[in-house]
């Protein structure tokens, strides 16, 4: 996926999250382990959101591999230590296709 397509998908994801009551905390947080696309808060829970886009849901969600999820978890730990954050948190995926935006909460492999 090109950088431009990724940015467009993240912009759509951000609008979706705001419309559904999430407070945007940060976008594109980087650590030496990787990147978290969007960090949001809702009802005192911190959500680390991986945005994936594609022609259909299945092809987009399949790009969240065990290695990718491991990097997200490590990067989230860096974020929480850097910001001295102690709260409930979850790892979510937001799938953006031409037809829909789907939030998948609490992703695991």
Buried (B, 14 or more C-beta within 10 A) or exposed (E): EEEEEBEBBBEBBBEBBEEEEBEBBEBEBEBEBBEBBBBBBEEEEBBBBBBBBBEEBEEBBEBBEEEBBEBBBBBBEBBBEEEEEEEEBBBBBBBBBEEEBBBBEEBEE
